[in-house]
Amino acid sequence: MSVNKDFFQPERDFNYDFQSAGKPPTGWSEAARVPETLVPTHCCFCGVQCGMFLRVADGKVIGVEARDFPHNRGSLCPKGVVAYQQVDHPDRLRYPLIRRGGKTGQLERATWDEAMDYIVSRWKQIQAEHGNDAVAVYSGSSMTNEKCYVMGKFARVALRSRNIDYNGRLCMSSSAVAYARAFGIDRAPLPMTDIPLTHCMLAVGVNIAECFPIVMQWVWRARDKGAHLIVIDPRETPLARTADLWLPVRPGTDEAVINAILRQVIVDGLVDEAYLKERTNGWEEVRAAVEPFTPEEAERLSGVPAERVVAAARLYGRAATSLIMHGKGIEHSTHGVDTCLACINLALARGQLGKPGGGTMMITGQGNGQGGREVGQKANQLPGYRHIDVPEERQYIANFWGIPVEELPWEGAAAPEMIHLMADGEIKSCLIACSNLMVSLPENEVVKRALQRVDPLIVVDFFLSETAELADVVLPGTVWCEDEGTTTNLEGRVIKINRAADPPGESREDWRIVTELARRLGRGQFFPYQSAREIWDELRNASRGGKSDYYGITWEKIDEQGGVFWPCPSLDHPGSPRLFTERFGHPDGKAKMFPIPYRPPAEEPGKDYPFRLTTGRVVYHYLTGNQTRRLGFLNSQAPEPWVEIHPQAAARLGIVNDEVVRVRTPRHSMELKALVVPTIRPDTLFIPYHYGHEHSVNQLTNPAVEPNVKIPEYKACAATVEKLSAPTAPSGPGDVTINFTPENAPKMFPYTVGETKERPAKEAKTF
Ligand code: SF4
């Protein structure tokens, strides 16, 4: 197995052997040609949305060049530099496909008319027999705001179905709800360029160096100026390797550590009482709630040595400006909202929200994860972050769309719940756009049975994903640079995606596909769009007056300013890079604090399953890998998943590096190679989640969901690992009990209790 984790060596981009990688990327041999034009746009992958130029010659995208955009300053990560190779890739879907001969038949070429007629006739029949909600839309957040907006409107106005949700549900919904509850606004409070202004960074459950490499330049700038870095993670990630302090937490127990850090901040007299009194509600309840979380109790619950908890509290608590950055490590949890709220409590207690460089920052994973949840494709939301169950907000959107409010459906099923409705036969047909459920949802076998029951299952995508393989109709959509529109990055900065090439073959922009379906459903008058710009103008007007007010954001202003941060309520408004400087988004202007109890993961290790299994990303892949697994360089670096296991645990089980082992959970098992590394807790296993079929780790993960936002518990479940050659009985918990000592701890923090060594500040720079 070639798992290259040494990705900081830039020469790897050039030494890679295309022959051995299987599929040479198309366009590579043309990359040396002089480009005819450089199209300014952004990367299609993660929530950073780095600026880039695409090199275009003879109507084809042939390469990429640096673009000095404010948040990436010309840098791209390994995914960004090869993203363009999707455009003319041989795997692209170029014409519609229909499965002929029933569910066991083959996908065969069809015309658009045939595919559209079939879909619409079946939908009309299903809705007449079973009601409008029997047809659902499962959308995505890697699409532009314009496409996401049209998906939401299509479901509610054309299909008149309540069942629409999106894959961002599986990504950032914990943070979204926590920020909305605490601050009244769901958005990162400050731009990335503020990071160098902080004196201490606390990274909780976020592997920034691998998942968001370009954010690292801002982390390094903060470090160069003397900022401390604390990392809470079950693995010593590339970020943790550079930290002052690593807190190796048991998966799923982070809130015990955060609460204990807050308690210690109180004990040390580091709370900003004046700020709490003036700008927050609920502090006394929070103070009382964290009292039981002594460092020793935190150690018992989380496995983090008590002295590290104390040291973290002092490093964090004594910093004049501090920033908590958090990601999927805490959000993919049955108590993800609570853990995000615990982080917010800590930052508020230190008076950090509203300060340049201070506060909290969610690191959104999906390309348009932020915009995708604001423009009305979430089950409970309407455009402008309006709520579907608030009468005046329903009325506003119904009036705007020109439909009677009684016609506007109420909240439907969340994404994971749709699977159960499909399995139960309540959802009879589903249109899936830009989402790969067969890799992304827990319990893949259950998902497969549910999708196979849906008829017709319609998938809009540009590659034949594991989900599209099950479809009855596949409609070829476009990659990002074959259309134009906007996305909203992890900072809340709205940016412009520009068109660099025409869609190949008969493929069409996703918004054209659904507007044509709407027309055939007899609702075309509500979807008169001839261009993405017309959709944008409707969207920003629909959002006017809402929490996420895009009204004042024009495409021209985006170009002039290097992106525009919402809220931007008027055409002469410059946008809002920093939030909460004076007041929070609640009517009284104050932040709300919530007492957070400790709750263990939904599934704890035991005799048969003594390990905790956690999952995550690697630098070479994006989400379900439907795109990145087809790009030669990226796939050559990480062609298949592996299971990381600590040498201490591996030795006890007789497992050696590169050996194929079996990982089992109460749901399923899979076979994959072992990567024996000292950078993981001895009681924990890690498997990356970018792979499909027998390589999908979501065969194993726990389908339990957070009760309010329904995000699944991807990051912690009980598991066991065993040799294939001589299966052993599962080792009991005692065999893998972690006990960090200087001999077995992969990294010892450089501080002792009571000593918070100051990093010498280097010469201050301005950014
Ligand atoms: Fe693309 Fe994200 Fe990499 Fe930037 S950091 S190049 S947006 S994948």
Residues whose N, C-alpha, C, O or C-beta is under 5 A from the ligand:
A	BS01	SF4	C43 F45 C46 V48 Q49 C50 L76 C77 K79 G80 F212 P213 I214
